[in-house]
């Protein structure tokens, strides 16, 4: 393994909605794979500002990096992680 500093952008490769959550998390939530311009494809959660509804995300859309709590629950509210959200909020893909 190698440590790699990642940039603030990505392209959504694929995504799904998880309807069952492990203890300490709340469902539904998006799970995604994003392609980074630095080369790797990584697994990521999608930020909470993105409503969890079919059609909100589209594979291939530009995404941007944010930092927020892992989950909005007492067990994880103080733990921060990186997540991605759509880069544009005006409804356009790119």
N, C-alpha and C positions, 0 to 999 in steps of 0.2 A: 504494500500500500504506500501511497505517496500523498503528502499533504499538498493541497491545491487551493489557492485563493480563487474564489469564484466572483464573477462580475454580478451586476444587478439586473441582467436581462436573461431571458430564456425563451424557447419556443415550445409550446405544449405539444408533446408527442402523442400521449393518450391519457384518458382519464376515466374515472368511474365514480359513482356515488355509493358510499358504504352506508347501508341501512342498519347495521348492527355494530355497536361500539364496545371496545373492551372496557373493563371497570375503570372509572375515572374520566371517561370521555363521553361525549354526547353525539348521538347520531340524529339525522344523517350528516355526512360530511364528504367532501371531495377528496379523493386520492388521485395523484397524477404522476406521470413520468414527464420530465421536461428535458429538452436538449439545451445544453449550455454552449455558448459560443466558444468556450475554452476547449470543447471536445466531448466531455463525458455526458451521458444521459443519467439523470438521477431521479430517485423517487422523492416526492414532496407532497406535503399536504397543501391545500389551497386555503388562503387566508379567509378569515371569518367575514370580511367585508363583501365577499362574493356570495350572493344568495345561492343556496344549494337547491337548484332546480334544473331539470332537463333543459338543454338548449342554451344555458348561460355560457358554457365553455364550448369551444370548437377546436378540435385537434388542428394544430398548425398555427394557432393564434399566438401573438407575442404576449409574453408575461413579464412581470417585474418582481423583484425580490422585496420582501418586507420582513420585519421581525415582529413577532407577537407571541403571546403565551401559547404553549403547546395545546392547551385546551382551556375552555372557560368553565373550569370546575375547581372546587376547593383543593383537590388533590394536585392539580397541575397549574393553577393560576399564576404561580410565581416562577414557573419554568419557561424560559424563552427559547424560541427556535426560529429558523428561517422557513418561510413559506412563500408561495408565489400567488399573485393575483393577476387578472388581465391588465395588460399595459395601458389599454385605452378604455375609457368608460363611455365613449360616445357611440358604442354599438358597432364600430368598424373593426375588422379583423386585424389589420396591420397599421 
